[in-house]
């Protein structure tokens, strides 16, 4: 009878260990990279300056003309300016655009 109880407890402990390992894997492969990407996006938006070439999340290319607290004014063509929220600037697309210009 005690052997059956010990086997049941051992099985429960193994289940908890497996659930803990699954949570760790989930954290390191899903949550942590997402947090890092959000930090990089925030840093990128904070470092934007007048004259930077950017791409919005909608795919609009332009050059920053003015920066306010939460918005930026982007010139998309000669004399055509559009105001965007800073969150609408795409980190990945903007970096790719600037990398193409340097090469």
Number of C-alpha atoms within 10 A of each C-alpha: 5 7 8 9 10 11 11 12 12 12 12 12 12 12 12 12 12 12 12 12 12 11 11 13 12 12 13 11 10 11 12 12 12 13 11 11 12 13 12 13 17 14 12 15 17 11 9 16 14 13 13 14 20 25 23 20 15 9 13 13 19 21 19 21 18 15 16 10 8 10 14 23 19 26 19 18 11 6 7 9 16 15 15 15 13 19 15 15 23 20 22 13 16 21 15 13 15 14 10 9 9 6 5
